[in-house]
């Protein structure tokens, strides 16, 4: 675990640094590979920048709505640089809402824009997994496996490594398919494929986690149920999502 | 396109069925996570024990405050964000002390000195125990790499929140403390 990174006199949160690097790498890859989704690199990077902005605004608003005391005590905290005052779920809603508005403004189909952004999402997912590994927020349950890792004095399941490997594998397959399959099987289905892969990852790895991030109800892990519903939705609606790309949609 | 793969409907059903079987098996065979019985400087684990003396030479430890929500603030007198967040600490101390909150502020004497600490307390008006880590052992136990670092510990002794850096605001602290006090 390396929650803080000391560079000279500076102490930087490792998780935050990893996320920033992942976002930069993701944007670069999206610009490079996005053209295979028939969206120009400039449009792709503009969409990502606007969506990140929208995500941050929503993350702060979501936190403020959930914790109004913070806002009432000092309204200026709305503009604070404190990353603890961000709500992840609201941020994701803000990101996709902004992408939807951007796609409508630029007359580019939403699904094509999401496909063009998929390399960014892959890097973000890998960055998030690395970030939680560095901060120690996700860790395995105590086990006596030969391949267990020793954390805080006891052997724990290396679930965070499983998680990272699964996402890297799914991401690698997607990126490879993007780079050489111009009319490949993932045309129009890149984003849903990634969501399905992330859902499968959650279904498989959640039971091995020992951190308090796992929510249970009546003996069932809610993360697994939520992931199964997401997976079912993606598989059910995939054929509606994957439609032939019209040349009219091409943006240069 | 994926959905045009032959028998896609059946492949989808097979994937969903396998996932459902794994959910059922893992629910039955793999125990749900239980509150940790081991200590460590991480959310979900028991807070490492402390046994330190204060500036007034009183002895403090976590066992004394069992059943209370505990806020441990690691600071140094020379650290500007530590100084900036002390008024917020004192305000939540005044507001929640009677509701079951205990605040300990800890400084490492290997990188601080008594006159500066006393000046720091006088300037900040802190009325909660200021504890002295003479050899840095508690700083090492809590893996303190940055100042300030603040731990929020629930009434069962488990770490629920870690704030790296500061200054923390009164509103943010009050929100998190409220949540823990309600969960007691």
Interface residues (C-beta under 8 A of the other chain):
Chain A: X1 X3 X4 X6 X11 X13 X67 X69 X70 X71 X72 X73 X74 X77 X80 X82 X84 X85 X136 X137 X139 X141 X142 X151 X152 X153 X154 X185 X186 X187 X188 X189 X193 X200 X203 X204 X206 X207 X208 X209 X210 X211 X212 X214 X216 X219 X220 X221 X224 X225 X228 X231 X232 X235 X236 X238 X239 X242
Chain B: X1 X2 X3 X4 X5 X8 X12 X15 X16 X19 X20 X22 X23 X26 X27 X30 X31 X32 X33 X36 X38 X39 X40 X41 X42 X43 X44 X45 X143 X145 X146 X158 X160 X162 X163 X164 X165 X168 X169 X170 X171 X172 X174 X175 X178
